[in-house]
Amino acid sequence: MKNDAVNILGAGLCGSLLSVMLARRGHEITLWERQADPRTTRTRAGRSINLALAARGIRALQHAGVYDAVEPMLVPMRGRMLHHPDGSTEMQAYGAHDHEQIYSVSRAELNRLLLNRAEDEHGVKIYFNRTAESFDTQSQALVIRDERNGQSGELPDGPLIAADGAGSVVRRAYTADSVIAPREELLGHGYKELNLSAGADGSFQIASDALHIWPRGGFMLIALPNPAGDFTLTLFLPNEGAVSFASLDSPAAIETFFRREFADILPLLPNFQSEFAANPVGILGTVRCQHWHDRKLLLIGDAAHAIVPFHGQGMNLAFEDCVLLAAALERTSDWSGAFSAFEQQQWANGNAIADMALDNYVEMRDRVRDPKFVLYKKLAFEFERRMPGRFIARYSMVMFHPEIPYAVAQQRGVLQQALLQRISNGATAIEEIDLDAAEELIRSELRPVSDVIDS
């Protein structure tokens, strides 16, 4: 199996990281990418230019031997900074412990670094401006078109890993009643990106150690810091309706909307009208498949399980895929068997984080404003400190505990939420709760996490 030639379709974050991992195992890797080389071209306007890196993604980068080079690119965020309509702010820590942070990272810069490592250090062949024209699900023949001259040709036979994103040509070649049985679920909300520039001296104009959120119920604005002192702002809004992208159909309507909902940030956005007009509305959706592999084909990353961005786990999930696939390949000399083993291990987790990401949208835009939510969060952190390894907030399990599968985090999250509701019934503050009695209840009804993982 070593030295097998492998084609990876898609040289984005997932494909480029996977190429490094497989090349380190001795495979001959070729990457095929429909876009131009991101190392020589600018990032497309309006496409989520920075992402949230958490523990699962960090572990994958360490596994590939590239984290030391990535670390200087990271901007730490220790919590959510809520911006209320009256202009007041409120910091909500992400974890129960000071070291629990997530990190803002530039998609483009990370992609460039991974491509350079793949090409320069591991001999990966990379072909840009190559579009997947068609995929025959019976013969598994993939036709690639060279956009420079219009010529098309089939890739040579062998293992094919499709990391070509949410709009995967390979996945879409399969029908709903096929072995892959894919389906795409659009959210009905979209997003548009804006920019908050650095100050005249290059400094951050708002706190840099937080992910800023303007939660407004059915919609929200968020801001993630960039190393250069600027922020990427993203407006998430319904596509249709009274308050929607469709209703923001004139400069006057846009101005009125921003002054009403985001008055505190507006003075820092002198170019928001031109950016709003120029940047596209992005699509939000979830991809689910009955299976991710078919003989010597494997879907991976967004091609297999695209999720909405509200848990900051799309990249982290894809990077975890790479680690688990590499481990499966260590255990077997058969590609189809390795693909099957990877799917069996990760499929339920992909569906679990897809569900949690959808739920987190409601949390970010709405529940974070609820005093009961704040109480639950305080209680969760208190019990995590009292009972480490037994009670861990669901968000913390997802973001800071890569040893806990997503599906376990989802299941325990349901159990823990029910316990918090029982414990806090009738209370409005943590001082009103008998914490010792609550701890005894939790110990009687909640097994240690390690017992669940090992069972």
C-alpha positions as CSV (number, residue, x, y, z in Angstrom):
1,M,0.0,0.0,0.0
2,K,2.9,2.3,0.6
3,N,4.0,4.3,-2.5
4,D,0.5,3.9,-4.0
5,A,-0.4,6.8,-6.2
6,V,-3.4,8.7,-4.8
7,N,-5.4,11.5,-6.5
8,I,-6.9,14.1,-4.2
9,L,-9.5,16.4,-5.7
10,G,-9.5,19.8,-4.0
11,A,-6.4,21.7,-2.7
12,G,-8.2,23.6,0.0
13,L,-7.5,23.2,3.6
14,C,-8.7,19.6,3.9
15,G,-7.1,18.4,0.7
16,S,-3.8,20.1,1.3
17,L,-3.4,18.9,4.9
18,L,-4.4,15.4,3.9
19,S,-1.8,15.4,1.1
20,V,0.9,16.2,3.7
21,M,-0.2,13.4,5.9
22,L,-0.4,10.8,3.1
23,A,2.9,11.9,1.6
24,R,4.6,11.5,5.0
25,R,3.4,7.9,4.8
26,G,5.2,7.4,1.5
27,H,2.3,7.8,-1.0
28,E,2.7,9.5,-4.3
29,I,0.1,12.3,-4.1
30,T,-1.4,14.5,-6.8
31,L,-3.7,17.4,-5.9
32,W,-6.1,18.8,-8.4
33,E,-7.7,22.2,-7.8
34,R,-10.2,24.2,-9.9
35,Q,-9.2,27.6,-8.5
36,A,-6.0,29.4,-9.4
37,D,-3.0,29.0,-7.1
38,P,-3.9,31.0,-3.9
39,R,-0.2,31.7,-3.3
40,T,-0.2,33.9,-6.4
41,T,-3.8,35.3,-6.4
42,R,-5.9,37.3,-4.0
43,T,-8.7,35.7,-1.9
44,R,-12.1,36.1,-3.4
45,A,-14.1,39.0,-1.8
46,G,-16.8,37.9,0.6
47,R,-15.6,34.3,1.2
48,S,-15.1,33.7,4.9
49,I,-11.5,34.7,5.1
50,N,-10.8,33.7,8.7
51,L,-11.8,30.7,10.6
52,A,-11.9,29.4,14.2
53,L,-9.2,26.9,15.1
54,A,-9.9,24.7,18.1
55,A,-8.3,21.7,19.8
56,R,-9.2,19.1,17.1
57,G,-7.7,21.2,14.4
58,I,-4.6,21.9,16.4
59,R,-4.1,18.2,17.1
60,A,-4.4,17.5,13.4
61,L,-1.8,20.2,12.5
62,Q,0.5,18.7,15.2
63,H,0.0,15.3,13.7
64,A,1.1,16.6,10.3
65,G,4.1,18.3,11.8
66,V,3.1,21.8,10.7
67,Y,1.6,23.4,13.9
68,D,4.8,25.2,14.9
69,A,4.7,27.1,11.7
70,V,0.9,27.8,12.0
71,E,1.0,29.0,15.6
72,P,2.4,32.5,14.9
73,M,-0.6,33.1,12.6
74,L,-3.2,32.6,15.4
75,V,-5.1,35.3,17.3
76,P,-6.4,33.9,20.6
77,M,-10.1,34.5,21.5
78,R,-11.0,33.7,25.1
79,G,-14.8,34.2,24.8
80,R,-17.7,35.9,23.3
81,M,-18.1,39.7,23.6
82,L,-21.8,40.4,23.4
83,H,-22.9,43.8,22.0
84,H,-26.3,44.7,23.3
85,P,-28.7,47.1,21.5
86,D,-28.2,49.7,24.2
87,G,-24.4,49.8,23.4
88,S,-23.4,47.9,26.5
89,T,-21.1,44.8,26.2
90,E,-20.8,41.6,28.1
91,M,-17.9,39.0,28.0
92,Q,-18.9,35.3,28.2
93,A,-15.8,33.1,28.6
94,Y,-15.7,30.0,26.3
95,G,-14.3,27.6,28.9
96,A,-14.2,27.0,32.6
97,H,-10.4,27.4,32.6
98,D,-8.2,30.3,31.5
99,H,-6.2,28.2,29.0
100,E,-9.4,27.3,27.1
101,Q,-9.3,29.5,24.1
102,I,-10.1,29.2,20.4
103,Y,-8.0,31.0,17.7
104,S,-8.8,33.1,14.7
105,V,-6.8,32.1,11.6
106,S,-6.6,33.3,8.1
107,R,-8.0,30.7,5.7
108,A,-5.8,32.0,2.8
109,E,-2.6,32.1,4.9
110,L,-3.2,28.7,6.3
111,N,-3.9,27.2,2.9
112,R,-0.7,28.8,1.5
113,L,1.4,27.3,4.3
114,L,-0.1,23.8,3.8
115,L,0.4,23.9,0.0
116,N,4.0,25.0,0.4
117,R,4.7,22.2,2.9
118,A,3.0,19.7,0.6
119,E,4.9,20.8,-2.5
120,D,8.3,21.8,-1.1
121,E,8.9,19.2,1.6
122,H,6.8,16.2,0.6
123,G,6.9,16.3,-3.2
124,V,3.2,16.6,-3.7
125,K,2.3,17.4,-7.3
126,I,-0.3,20.2,-7.4
127,Y,-2.3,21.2,-10.5
128,F,-4.4,24.4,-10.4
129,N,-7.1,25.6,-12.8
130,R,-8.2,22.0,-13.2
131,T,-12.0,21.6,-13.1
132,A,-13.7,18.3,-12.3
133,E,-15.9,18.0,-15.4
134,S,-17.7,14.8,-14.6
135,F,-17.5,11.6,-12.5
136,D,-18.9,8.3,-13.6
137,T,-20.2,6.5,-10.5
138,Q,-20.0,3.1,-12.2
139,S,-16.5,3.1,-13.7
140,Q,-15.3,5.7,-11.1
141,A,-13.7,7.7,-13.9
142,L,-13.1,11.3,-13.1
143,V,-12.7,13.7,-16.1
144,I,-10.6,16.8,-15.4
145,R,-10.6,19.9,-17.7
146,D,-7.5,22.1,-17.9
147,E,-9.0,25.6,-17.9
148,R,-5.9,27.1,-19.5
149,N,-6.4,25.2,-22.8
150,G,-9.8,23.6,-22.5
151,Q,-8.5,20.1,-22.9
152,S,-10.0,17.3,-20.8
153,G,-8.8,13.9,-19.8
154,E,-9.4,11.1,-17.3
155,L,-7.4,10.7,-14.2
156,P,-5.5,7.4,-13.9
157,D,-7.1,4.5,-12.1
158,G,-6.5,4.2,-8.4
159,P,-7.7,5.6,-5.0
160,L,-9.5,8.9,-5.4
161,I,-10.2,11.1,-2.4
162,A,-12.8,13.9,-3.1
163,A,-12.0,16.9,-0.9
164,D,-13.7,19.3,-3.3
165,G,-16.0,21.0,-0.9
166,A,-19.7,21.5,-0.2
167,G,-20.4,21.7,-4.0
168,S,-18.5,18.5,-4.7
169,V,-18.9,17.4,-8.3
170,V,-18.1,13.8,-7.3
171,R,-20.8,13.7,-4.6
172,R,-23.4,15.3,-6.8
173,A,-22.8,12.6,-9.4
174,Y,-24.5,10.2,-7.0
175,T,-28.3,10.1,-6.8
176,A,-30.5,10.0,-3.8
177,D,-31.0,6.2,-4.1
178,S,-27.3,5.4,-4.7
179,V,-24.8,4.0,-2.3
180,I,-23.7,7.5,-1.3
181,A,-27.3,8.8,-1.2
182,P,-26.4,12.5,-0.7
183,R,-28.7,15.3,0.3
184,E,-28.2,19.0,0.7
185,E,-30.2,21.0,3.2
186,L,-30.1,24.8,2.7
187,L,-30.7,26.9,5.8
188,G,-32.8,29.8,4.4
189,H,-30.3,32.2,5.9
190,G,-27.2,33.7,4.2
191,Y,-24.2,35.7,5.1
192,K,-22.3,38.8,3.9
193,E,-18.8,39.9,4.9
194,L,-17.6,43.3,5.8
195,N,-14.3,44.7,7.1
196,L,-13.4,46.6,10.3
197,S,-10.0,48.1,9.5
198,A,-7.1,48.5,12.0
199,G,-6.6,51.8,13.6
200,A,-4.2,54.4,12.1
201,D,-1.4,53.0,14.1
202,G,-2.2,49.4,13.2
203,S,-4.0,48.6,16.5
204,F,-7.2,46.8,17.0
205,Q,-10.2,49.2,17.4
206,I,-12.2,46.7,19.5
207,A,-11.0,44.0,21.9
208,S,-8.9,41.5,20.1
209,D,-9.2,38.6,22.5
210,A,-12.9,37.8,21.8
211,L,-15.3,36.8,19.1
212,H,-17.7,39.7,19.0
213,I,-21.4,39.1,18.6
214,W,-24.3,41.4,18.1
215,P,-27.1,38.9,18.9
216,R,-30.5,40.2,17.6
217,G,-32.8,37.2,17.8
218,G,-33.4,36.0,14.3
219,F,-30.1,37.3,13.0
220,M,-26.7,38.5,14.2
221,L,-23.4,40.2,13.3
222,I,-20.1,38.7,14.3
223,A,-16.5,39.9,14.2
224,L,-13.3,37.8,14.2
225,P,-9.8,39.4,14.7
226,N,-7.0,39.2,12.2
227,P,-3.3,39.4,12.9
228,A,-3.0,42.7,11.1
229,G,-5.3,44.5,13.5
230,D,-8.4,44.4,11.4
231,F,-11.6,42.3,11.9
232,T,-13.7,40.3,9.5
233,L,-17.4,41.1,10.2
234,T,-20.0,38.6,9.0
235,L,-23.7,39.5,8.9
236,F,-26.0,36.4,9.2
237,L,-29.6,37.2,8.1
238,P,-32.6,35.4,6.6
239,N,-32.7,35.5,2.8
240,E,-36.3,36.5,2.6
241,G,-38.8,38.3,4.9
242,A,-39.3,41.6,6.7
243,V,-35.8,41.7,8.1
244,S,-33.7,39.9,5.4
245,F,-31.1,40.4,2.7
246,A,-34.1,40.8,0.3
247,S,-35.4,43.7,2.4
248,L,-32.0,45.5,2.3
249,D,-32.6,46.6,-1.3
250,S,-31.4,50.2,-1.2
251,P,-28.6,52.2,0.5
252,A,-31.3,53.9,2.6
253,A,-32.7,50.6,3.8
254,I,-29.2,49.3,4.6
255,E,-28.3,52.5,6.5
256,T,-31.5,52.4,8.5
257,F,-30.9,48.8,9.4
258,F,-27.3,49.2,10.6
259,R,-28.1,52.3,12.6
260,R,-31.0,50.6,14.3
261,E,-29.2,47.3,15.0
262,F,-25.5,47.9,15.2
263,A,-25.2,51.6,16.1
264,D,-22.1,51.1,18.3
265,I,-19.9,49.6,15.5
266,L,-21.2,51.8,12.6
267,P,-18.7,54.7,13.3
268,L,-15.9,52.2,12.7
269,L,-17.2,51.1,9.3
270,P,-16.9,54.1,6.9
271,N,-17.0,51.8,3.8
272,F,-19.7,49.4,4.9
273,Q,-22.1,50.6,2.1
274,S,-19.7,49.9,-0.7
275,E,-18.6,46.6,0.8
276,F,-22.2,45.6,1.3
277,A,-23.0,46.3,-2.3
278,A,-19.8,44.6,-3.6
279,N,-19.7,41.4,-1.6
280,P,-22.0,38.5,-2.4
281,V,-24.5,36.8,-0.1
282,G,-23.0,33.4,0.8
283,I,-25.0,30.2,1.0
284,L,-25.4,28.3,4.3
285,G,-26.3,24.6,4.3
286,T,-25.7,21.2,5.6
287,V,-24.6,18.1,3.5
288,R,-25.4,14.6,4.7
289,C,-24.7,11.3,3.0
290,Q,-25.8,7.7,3.8
291,H,-22.2,6.7,3.0
292,W,-19.0,8.5,2.3
293,H,-17.2,5.8,0.3
294,D,-17.7,3.7,-2.8
295,R,-15.0,1.1,-3.5
296,K,-11.8,3.1,-4.1
297,L,-13.6,6.5,-3.7
298,L,-13.8,8.5,-0.5
299,L,-15.6,11.8,0.2
300,I,-13.9,13.8,3.0
301,G,-14.3,17.2,4.6
302,D,-17.1,19.4,3.3
303,A,-17.6,17.1,0.3
304,A,-18.9,14.5,2.8
305,H,-20.4,16.5,5.5
306,A,-20.5,20.3,5.0
307,I,-22.0,22.0,8.1
308,V,-23.1,25.6,8.9
309,P,-20.3,27.7,10.5
310,F,-21.9,28.5,13.9
311,H,-19.9,26.1,16.0
312,G,-16.6,27.0,14.3
313,Q,-16.0,23.3,13.5
314,G,-16.1,22.9,9.8
315,M,-12.3,23.1,9.4
316,N,-11.7,21.3,12.6
317,L,-14.0,18.4,11.6
318,A,-12.3,18.2,8.2
319,F,-8.8,18.2,9.9
320,E,-10.0,15.5,12.3
321,D,-11.1,13.5,9.2
322,C,-7.5,13.6,8.0
323,V,-6.1,12.2,11.2
324,L,-8.6,9.4,11.4
325,L,-8.2,8.4,7.8
326,A,-4.4,8.3,8.2
327,A,-4.8,6.1,11.3
328,A,-7.2,3.8,9.3
329,L,-4.6,3.5,6.6
330,E,-2.0,2.4,9.2
331,R,-4.3,-0.5,10.2
332,T,-5.0,-2.0,6.8
333,S,-3.4,-2.5,3.4
334,D,-6.7,-2.2,1.6
335,W,-7.9,1.2,0.4
336,S,-11.6,0.2,0.4
337,G,-11.3,-1.3,3.8
338,A,-9.5,1.8,5.2
339,F,-12.2,4.0,3.7
340,S,-14.9,1.8,5.2
341,A,-13.2,1.8,8.7
342,F,-12.9,5.6,8.6
343,E,-16.5,6.0,7.7
344,Q,-17.7,3.7,10.5
345,Q,-15.6,5.7,13.0
346,Q,-16.6,9.2,11.9
347,W,-20.0,9.1,10.3
348,A,-22.1,9.5,13.4
349,N,-19.8,12.3,14.6
350,G,-20.2,14.2,11.3
351,N,-24.0,14.1,11.8
352,A,-23.7,15.0,15.5
353,I,-21.7,18.2,14.9
354,A,-23.9,19.1,12.0
355,D,-26.9,19.1,14.4
356,M,-24.9,21.0,17.1
357,A,-23.8,23.6,14.6
358,L,-27.4,24.4,13.7
359,D,-28.4,24.6,17.3
360,N,-25.5,26.9,18.0
361,Y,-26.9,29.4,15.5
362,V,-29.9,29.8,17.8
363,E,-27.7,30.0,20.8
364,M,-25.4,32.7,19.3
365,R,-28.2,34.9,17.9
366,D,-30.7,34.5,20.7
367,R,-30.1,32.3,23.8
368,V,-26.9,34.1,24.8
369,R,-29.1,37.1,25.8
370,D,-31.3,34.9,28.1
371,P,-30.5,35.2,31.9
372,K,-31.3,31.5,32.2
373,F,-28.6,30.7,29.6
374,V,-26.1,32.7,31.7
375,L,-27.1,30.8,34.8
376,Y,-26.7,27.4,33.1
377,K,-23.3,28.4,31.9
378,K,-22.2,29.5,35.3
379,L,-23.5,26.2,36.8
380,A,-21.8,24.1,34.1
381,F,-18.4,25.8,34.7
382,E,-18.8,25.3,38.5
383,F,-19.6,21.6,38.1
384,E,-16.7,21.2,35.7
385,R,-14.3,22.6,38.2
386,R,-15.8,20.4,41.0
387,M,-16.0,17.2,38.9
388,P,-13.4,17.3,36.2
389,G,-13.8,14.4,33.8
390,R,-17.5,13.9,34.8
391,F,-19.2,17.1,33.9
392,I,-17.9,19.1,31.0
393,A,-20.0,21.7,29.2
394,R,-21.0,20.6,25.7
395,Y,-19.3,23.5,24.1
396,S,-16.1,22.7,25.9
397,M,-16.3,19.0,24.9
398,V,-16.6,20.1,21.3
399,M,-13.9,22.8,21.3
400,F,-11.3,21.8,23.9
401,H,-11.5,18.0,24.2
402,P,-10.5,16.2,20.9
403,E,-10.5,12.9,22.7
404,I,-14.3,13.1,23.1
405,P,-16.1,12.2,19.9
406,Y,-18.7,14.7,18.6
407,A,-21.5,12.1,19.1
408,V,-20.6,11.6,22.7
409,A,-20.5,15.4,23.3
410,Q,-24.0,15.6,21.7
411,Q,-25.5,12.8,23.8
412,R,-23.9,14.0,27.1
413,G,-25.0,17.5,26.3
414,V,-28.6,16.5,26.3
415,L,-28.2,14.7,29.6
416,Q,-26.3,17.5,31.2
417,Q,-28.8,20.1,30.0
418,A,-31.7,18.2,31.6
419,L,-29.7,18.0,34.9
420,L,-29.0,21.8,34.8
421,Q,-32.7,22.5,34.3
422,R,-33.7,20.3,37.3
423,I,-31.0,21.8,39.5
424,S,-31.9,25.4,38.7
425,N,-35.7,25.0,38.7
426,G,-37.1,28.1,40.2
427,A,-33.7,29.8,40.7
428,T,-32.5,33.0,39.1
429,A,-28.9,33.1,40.6
430,I,-26.3,30.5,41.4
431,E,-26.3,31.6,45.0
432,E,-29.9,30.2,45.4
433,I,-28.8,26.6,44.5
434,D,-27.5,24.0,46.9
435,L,-24.4,23.1,44.9
436,D,-23.3,20.2,47.2
437,A,-26.7,18.5,46.7
438,A,-26.5,19.3,43.0
439,E,-23.1,17.7,42.8
440,E,-24.4,14.6,44.5
441,L,-27.2,14.3,42.0
442,I,-24.8,14.7,39.1
443,R,-22.5,12.0,40.4
444,S,-25.4,9.6,40.8
445,E,-26.7,10.1,37.3
446,L,-23.7,11.0,35.1
447,R,-20.9,8.5,34.4
448,P,-17.4,9.8,33.9
449,V,-16.7,10.7,30.3
450,S,-13.8,8.2,30.1
451,D,-16.2,5.4,30.9
452,V,-18.5,6.4,28.0
453,I,-15.6,6.7,25.5
454,D,-14.1,3.4,26.4
455,S,-17.4,1.5,26.4
